[in-house]
Amino acid sequence: MREDILDTARDQVLEGGRGLGYEQALACLRLGDDRLGELLELAHRVRNRWCGPEIEVEGIVSVKTGGCPEDCHFCSQSGRFDSPVRSAYLDISELVRAARETAATGATEFCIVAAVRGPDRRLMDQVRDGVAAIREAVDINIACSLGILTPDQVDELAEMGVHRYNHNLETARSHFPGVVTTHTWDERVETCRMVRAAGMELCCGGIIGMGETVEQRAEFAVQLAALEPDEVPLNFLNPRPGTPFADYPLVEGRDALRAIATFRLVLPRAILRYAGGRELTLGDLGTEQGLLGGINAMIVGNYLTTLGRSADADLALLRNLRMPVKALSQTL
């Protein structure tokens, strides 16, 4: 008799703390709707067992928006597409104000993001000044997402005191050439490896719903796990006008929940963070189901070029679910 995948996951992941492999993840992603509740319940137990009950809250701000030279097909910030996003820079005072507003929500993490292939000297200097000003003004962990890095840039960010670096793989290696052509999946992986080697926490995730197969979703999950990221942001495609993916359909809510639970079972100890697109894909009820199905972190407020739920609404949801927000002292 063939062993049930959820029985296997209970023994291997819940009890043993060992994430699922490719074939096992694929079996979870193929479970029928009649077993979705069981899958989510197991993922929630795994999250509580290996991560604890707390939710990490983060805010993000774009220091440099639009005009990116890369052709990531999902992104309205690419200068190669006819999208409504235009180039803009924030100054240091605006960064500090955004960090204060983020901290006021109870967030422990503030991420500075730039739409670039990788940072030039001007951007690195601005980030250095911004990190110093934020640390002077407010008690919050600072993360960055500045694209592909050189070894010297990795070391410089670590020396600044950047807590965590975000560099998403975006999708499975086999699907990546259909999503980005101006740089490679391996270039992204190399930046991720350097970040970990420099002692910063690694934040690395991607986007569900960019035309990948269910097999490629399983592939993506185990490829992420191989990098041992501290945090995995899960985005769901929000098709943006003017991009090559503008006409792609939204991910069906039940498929999104299957992905959330499966990624938790592949990555039992990672911070699994709600990111862009959840509002459209899952709505309020689905968002709650995901929080009870493996998610243990949220970006609150708006994203880089799209609107999110209000921070007050998300924090009220966490209170209703009796999920404590992680304190800053516990993340340092």
VENTA-V720131 format. One record per pair of residues at least 4 apart in sequence whose ideal C-beta (glycine too) atoms are under 7 Angstrom apart, sorted by the first residue. I is the first residue (numbers start at 1). J is the second residue. Records with the same first field share a line. If there is no record, write none. Layout:
I = J + J
This chain:
3 = 7 + 8
4 = 8
5 = 9 + 24 + 27 + 28
6 = 10 + 38 + 39 + 42
7 = 11
8 = 12 + 24
9 = 13 + 14 + 20 + 42 + 265
10 = 14 + 15 + 42
11 = 15 + 16
12 = 16 + 18 + 20
13 = 17 + 18 + 19 + 20 + 46 + 265 + 268
14 = 42 + 45 + 46 + 49
17 = 50 + 268
19 = 225 + 265 + 266 + 267 + 268
20 = 24 + 25 + 28 + 265 + 266
21 = 25 + 222
22 = 26 + 218 + 219 + 222
23 = 27
24 = 28
25 = 29 + 218 + 221 + 222 + 262 + 266
26 = 30 + 214 + 215 + 218
28 = 39 + 261 + 262 + 265
29 = 214 + 217 + 218 + 258 + 259 + 262
30 = 214
31 = 35 + 36 + 39 + 258
33 = 254
35 = 39
36 = 40 + 254 + 257 + 258
37 = 41
38 = 42
39 = 43 + 258 + 261
40 = 44 + 257 + 261 + 289 + 292 + 293
41 = 45
42 = 46
43 = 47 + 261 + 264 + 265 + 293 + 294
44 = 48 + 292 + 293 + 294
45 = 49
46 = 50 + 264 + 265 + 268 + 294
47 = 51 + 264 + 294 + 296
48 = 52 + 53
50 = 268 + 269
51 = 269 + 296
53 = 323 + 324
54 = 324 + 325 + 326
55 = 296 + 297 + 298 + 318 + 323 + 325 + 326
56 = 108 + 109 + 271 + 296 + 297 + 326 + 331
57 = 105 + 106 + 107 + 108 + 298 + 300 + 325
58 = 107 + 109 + 111 + 297 + 299
59 = 102 + 105 + 107 + 110 + 300 + 301
60 = 111 + 113 + 299 + 303 + 304
61 = 90 + 95 + 98 + 112 + 113
62 = 113 + 114 + 115 + 304
63 = 89 + 90 + 95 + 112 + 113 + 114 + 126 + 130
64 = 89 + 114 + 115 + 116 + 123
65 = 77 + 85 + 87 + 88 + 115 + 304
66 = 77 + 85 + 86 + 87 + 88 + 115
67 = 79 + 87 + 115
68 = 77 + 78 + 79 + 115 + 116
69 = 79 + 117
70 = 78 + 117 + 180 + 182 + 183
71 = 78 + 80 + 180 + 181 + 182
72 = 78 + 179 + 180
73 = 179 + 180 + 243 + 244 + 245
74 = 179 + 207 + 210 + 237 + 243 + 245
75 = 243
76 = 83 + 85 + 240 + 242 + 243 + 305
77 = 85 + 115 + 305
81 = 242 + 243
82 = 242
83 = 240 + 241 + 242 + 243
84 = 241 + 242
85 = 305
90 = 94 + 95
92 = 96 + 129 + 130 + 133
93 = 97
94 = 98
95 = 99 + 112 + 130 + 133 + 134
96 = 100 + 133 + 134 + 137
97 = 101
98 = 102
99 = 103 + 110 + 134 + 137 + 138 + 140
100 = 104 + 137 + 138
102 = 107 + 110 + 140
103 = 107 + 138 + 140
105 = 300 + 311 + 315
106 = 315 + 325
107 = 140 + 300
108 = 140 + 141 + 326 + 328 + 331
109 = 141 + 143 + 164
110 = 134 + 140 + 142 + 143
111 = 143 + 144 + 145 + 166
112 = 127 + 130 + 142 + 144
113 = 145 + 304
114 = 119 + 123 + 146 + 147
116 = 123 + 146 + 147
117 = 147 + 148 + 183
118 = 146 + 147 + 148 + 149
119 = 123 + 124 + 146 + 147 + 153
121 = 125
122 = 126
123 = 127 + 146
124 = 128 + 153 + 156
125 = 129
126 = 130
127 = 131 + 144 + 146
128 = 132 + 160
129 = 133
130 = 134
131 = 135 + 142 + 160 + 161 + 162
132 = 136
133 = 137
134 = 138 + 142
135 = 161
139 = 328
140 = 328
141 = 163 + 331
142 = 162 + 163
143 = 162 + 163 + 164 + 165 + 166 + 203
144 = 157 + 162 + 165
145 = 166 + 167
148 = 183 + 187 + 191
149 = 153 + 154 + 191 + 194
151 = 155 + 194
152 = 156
153 = 157
154 = 158 + 194 + 195 + 198
155 = 159 + 198
156 = 160
157 = 162 + 165 + 200
158 = 162 + 198 + 199 + 200
162 = 200
163 = 201
164 = 200 + 201 + 203 + 230 + 231
165 = 195 + 200 + 202 + 203
166 = 203
167 = 188 + 191 + 192 + 195 + 204
168 = 204 + 205 + 206 + 233
169 = 185 + 188 + 204 + 206 + 223 + 224
170 = 176 + 179 + 180 + 206 + 207
171 = 175 + 176 + 179 + 206 + 207 + 210 + 212 + 220
172 = 176 + 212 + 216 + 219 + 220 + 223
173 = 185 + 223
174 = 216 + 219
175 = 179 + 212 + 216
176 = 180 + 185
177 = 181
178 = 211
179 = 210
183 = 187
185 = 189
186 = 190
187 = 191
188 = 192
189 = 193
190 = 194
191 = 195
192 = 196 + 202 + 204 + 227
193 = 197
194 = 198
195 = 200 + 202
196 = 202
201 = 230 + 231
202 = 227 + 229 + 230
203 = 229 + 230 + 231 + 233
204 = 224 + 227 + 229 + 232
205 = 224 + 232 + 233 + 234
206 = 220 + 235
207 = 235 + 237
208 = 217 + 234 + 236 + 237 + 251 + 256 + 259
209 = 236 + 237 + 248 + 250 + 251
210 = 237 + 245
211 = 248
212 = 216 + 217
214 = 218
215 = 219
216 = 220
217 = 221 + 259
218 = 222
219 = 223
220 = 224
221 = 225 + 262 + 263 + 266
222 = 226 + 266
224 = 229 + 232 + 267
225 = 266 + 267
229 = 270
230 = 270 + 271
231 = 270 + 271 + 273 + 297
232 = 263 + 267 + 270 + 271 + 272 + 273
233 = 273 + 275
234 = 260 + 263 + 272 + 273 + 274 + 275
235 = 275 + 276 + 277
236 = 251 + 256 + 277 + 278 + 281
237 = 245 + 248 + 251 + 277
238 = 276 + 277 + 280 + 306
239 = 245 + 246 + 247 + 248
240 = 246
241 = 246
242 = 246
250 = 280 + 281
251 = 255 + 256 + 281
253 = 257 + 281 + 282 + 286
254 = 258
255 = 259
256 = 260 + 281 + 282 + 286
257 = 261 + 286 + 289 + 290 + 293
258 = 262
259 = 263
260 = 264 + 290 + 293 + 294 + 295
261 = 265 + 293 + 294
262 = 266
263 = 267 + 272 + 294
264 = 268 + 272 + 294
267 = 272
271 = 296 + 297
272 = 294 + 295 + 296 + 297
273 = 297 + 298 + 299
274 = 278 + 290 + 295 + 297 + 298 + 299
275 = 299
276 = 303 + 306
277 = 281
278 = 282 + 287
279 = 308 + 309
282 = 286 + 287 + 290
283 = 287
284 = 288
285 = 289
286 = 290
287 = 291
288 = 292 + 317 + 321
289 = 293
290 = 295
291 = 295 + 321 + 323
298 = 314
299 = 303 + 308
300 = 311 + 314
301 = 308 + 311
302 = 307 + 308
303 = 308
309 = 313 + 314
311 = 315
312 = 316
313 = 317
314 = 318
315 = 319
316 = 320
317 = 321
318 = 323 + 325
326 = 330 + 331
328 = 332
